[in-house]
Amino acid sequence: MRKLVFLDRSTIAPQVRLRRPQFAHELIEHENTHPGQVVERLAGASVAILNKVPLRADALAQLPDLKLIAVAATGTDCVDKETCKARGIAVSNIRGYAVNTVPEHTFALLLALRRNVVAYRESVIAGRWQQSGQFCFFDHPIHDLAGARLGIIGEGVLGQRVAGIARAFDMVPMFAAHKGVSGLGPLYTPWQEVLETSDIITLHSPLTPRTRGMIAMPEFRAMRRRPLLINTARGGLVDETALVEALDQGLISGAGFDVTSNEPPAPDNPLLILTPHVAWASDEAQQSLADQLMDNIESFIAGRPRNLVEGGY
């Protein structure tokens, strides 16, 4: 009888069915888990299931029975993977489930900003239409997507899908070469050129030590066309203090963020102009995630591990 513990079941919507694995097991679900509760709750567990609960070296050292950490997400930066490798603990993640929901949410944010949907809605609520005395008013600029240059940072499945949608809008997508790297081939546009020539920049990169804070004041100052910045990936990719300064100085035209460095953000966070990390969370995508999560666990127990992560996410 294997013990499985889901530390933060509330990170998947309640309407999403979590299939029970096809082997003898005890599955314990906790809605949320504080870091101080991790060791107690995982005592005796061979499989830990989590989404955002941190699992660091000190906790892992106290969990001798743990064999698999099944992350219910693509990003695994909450897990100390080096310690897992040293202790023989496998780490799996979820892949390919958000190929529709994240790109669609990216364009929801992009269109809302490019066409000033939120600003016009707020003006209508404030009575501006009646005050205008005519059939429309022009308080906020509106720009088409056709012809706009879209800089995509991250060339994986999500970035590729975003590029496909962009082409349908007659946009000009560009995949940014990795920061500080040259000679990557014809798929890529040089990093500096993407910063300087994009009308919109959208982020689809994993959060790693290399990518953390990759957009900061030097990058904002290089954005000659004052682009929109869209982030449906990870908050830590952007220096948020620099982002506020860039908005205040008019270095960019706007920011559409689904993520922040600390979630939820503090009530006084000046970046409360976003959606609450839900780009990934269509019902269809969540069910695909839940199904793949159980597939990962069943395959590991059957001796056929899949979606193992060593350090790339």
Secondary structure, DSSP 8 states (H G I E B T S, - for coil): -EEEEES-GGGS-TTS-----SSSEEEEE-S---GGGHHHHHTT-SEEEESS--B-HHHHTT-TT--EEEESSS--TTB-HHHHHHHT-EEE---STTTTHHHHHHHHHHHHHHTTHHHHHHHHHTTHHHHH-SS---SS----STT-EEEEE--SHHHHHHHHHHHHTT-EEEEE--TT-----TTEE-HHHHHHH-SEEEE-----TTTTT-BSHHHHHH-TT--EEEE-S-GGGB-HHHHHHHHHHTSSSEEEES--SSSS--TT-TT--B--S-TT--HHHHHHHHHHHHHHHHHHHTT---SB-SS--
